[in-house]
Each structure stands twice: as structure tokens, then as C-alpha cells.
Amino acid sequence: MYFCPMSIVKAKKSLGQHFLKDQNIARKIIDSLLPVTAEVLEIGPGMGVLTRHLLEQGIFAVKAIDIDQESIAYLHNEFPSYHDRIIFGDFLKTDLSAWYSAPLSVIGNLPYNISSQIFFRIIENHQLVRQVVCMIQKEVAERITATHGNKTYGILSVFLQTFYNIEYLFTVSEKVFDPPPKVKSAVIRLTRNAREHLECDENLFFRIVKAGFNQRRKTLRNSLRQILPPGFTSDELSLRPEQLSVEDFIRLTSEIGAFQQKI
């Protein structure tokens, strides 16, 4: 059994790095990746614990991207045959459409400090990204998987659930990392749903969801005041944003858009 010598690359607090050291958890994460695409992009491979198992499976075309030059140098040495597929770069600034013409899956132990930003980039690329298997902070995982009516339901919940079916797979102890984080982690899987496009103005939809949850303690009538056209009414405006499902937000956006066109 291979054990990664964790002293070789020093985890950097500024990059939110916590290196997974449990091989059983690593295999469990890889086994959660469904063969829905041939291409797989790993975000933040670190010292390659997931990368190694991905390559050993031999069924995926794997790329890995990391912003840490020390990690990249280590991985190039560990996997010399995949030198050109282990890339120094920032996922948040990467144009996936320049890399991929076919759908891909994303996997990774995501840095806690930028996990939300990574998910927003995935939402922007939802036509390309068909699946995501990732380990994130447990609290964030619970927020993303929350359904409407739950206090943890929010912007990311709505945006991700608009385009993906989301499963909370399992909880991970802080003890399996070096250094151990102060919180528990969780592995979730996002699988692209059947919705190819929204039945409303997509930009307006995003504005409405953001405006609603940015003032989540207010009713939508108050939080959407700057967006609503004069004279528009709806029963849903008396509700708070966490009370609306994805379908409710889509329908409300469609109604507002149709009303705007009439005036």
C-alpha cells in the first residue's frame, strides 16, 4: 500500500491546503466518480493522493491544476509520464472551453477558503461540467445540499441545484488530514440534471436570487425592490427567499420578465 510522505511539500495556510493522508478515504472519493465523461480535471492535487488513484484506474483522461508551484514540481517528479497534464495555474482564471471541447468531470479536495468561488466558476461552465465529486467543509456541503425551507438554504444551494442533482455522500474526520483542519469535511457529488436552459432570463434569475438572499431576513417584496417593475404583484413576494424552491425562483423570474416586456 502506498503512503504519501507528507513532509515533502509543506501545506500553506494562505492556500487553504490540508493534505489528505488516508488512502482508504482517497479510494472512496475516486470510487464516487461516475464514468459519465472520459475527461477528468482535478483541482488542487497537492501531493497527488487522489491523482495517483485516478491514474491507476486507467479509465479517465486526467488533467490536474494547482496554483502551488511546490506541489507542481513534486507531482512532475512523481508522475513524469503525465508532466504535460499536471499544470501550474489558477482554476478560477482558467477558460475551460479553451481546454475542453467535450464534457468533463471535476474532482478535488477543494481549498476551504475558495470553495464557493470554485462552485461559482462551475456554475458558469455548467454546459461543460457534467459531474463534480469534491471534498469540502461539512458546513458548506450541508448548505449546498439543503432544500428550500431550511435556514442553511442559500445562493449556492439555488444556483447549483438549478443545474445539478446533488448528493451528500459521506463525512470525513479532520484527523485524516495534515495539517488537520478545525472542522469536519464532507464529500458531495454533483451530477448534471436534464435542464439545458432556464425558462426565464438567466441574468435576471441570478440577480433575483442574489438580491433575495443578500437580505434574507426580509420578504422578497422588500429585498427585490430595486428589481421589481412598478405594479408587479405575486403571492411569492410575501415570502422570504429560503421559502422558494428552484422552480419557484424560475417561475417568479419568468413572471417578472414577462411583466417588464408589457410596460
Number of C-alpha atoms within 10 A of each C-alpha: 4 7 9 15 9 15 8 11 16 16 20 12 11 8 14 15 23 22 26 24 19 15 17 10 18 18 15 14 24 19 14 16 21 13 13 14 18 13 18 24 24 25 23 28 27 28 25 21 21 23 25 17 16 23 15 9 10 9 13 16 14 20 20 26 21 19 17 19 13 16 23 25 16 16 22 16 12 14 16 12 10 16 15 11 16 24 18 17 17 13 19 14 8 12 11 17 12 7 8 12 9 12 17 21 25 23 25 22 27 22 21 18 15 12 18 16 13 16 18 15 17 20 19 11 14 17 17 18 25 20 27 26 25 24 24 24 23 20 13 18 23 17 17 25 23 21 20 17 13 11 12 17 22 23 20 20 23 25 19 21 22 21 22 22 15 22 15 16 17 14 16 18 14 17 15 18 16 17 18 15 18 9 12 15 22 20 23 23 24 23 20 23 14 10 11 10 11 15 13 18 15 14 9 16 22 17 13 24 24 20 20 24 20 14 15 16 14 16 19 23 20 16 22 20 12 10 13 20 15 10 8 12 14 12 8 16 17 13 15 20 30 24 16 19 18 18 13 13 21 23 16 20 25 19 15 22 17 13 16 14 8 6 8
